[in-house]
Amino acid sequence: MSATLSTTAQSIPSPGAIIRRSSLGRLVTGSTMLLLFTIGTLIIVLALLILFHHNLNATKGYRLRSLEHVRNQLLLQEEILNMEIAKAQSLSIMQSDSKIQAMTKAMRPKYVTSDVSIAQALEPGKAE
């Protein structure tokens, strides 16, 4: 009878062991759920970061295109202004200008005929 008692005692777990096993099962289930929640959160955070990054790149591209459009308009305006400057400086416009027509002609102009610059030709202290 003592042999039967010892085998029954070994096959029946103690109440503390049952609680420990069930709490270990709950811990595994809880840690699995925590792991799934953490992985899901990381996926969502990474997806949002990618979305914000692509949004910033699209915004930069839009700003770059608008700046290129403004640059092209300014280059066109510069070309128009350069043409107007060239027209204003043309010989026919200068000859028909009233201020130039009002100028008097020089009576006896004196032209420089040497290749030496005027500053080197005059000796210091001498003036004409």
Residue pairs with C-beta under 8 A, 6 or more apart in sequence:
87 93
94 100
112 118
114 121
122 128
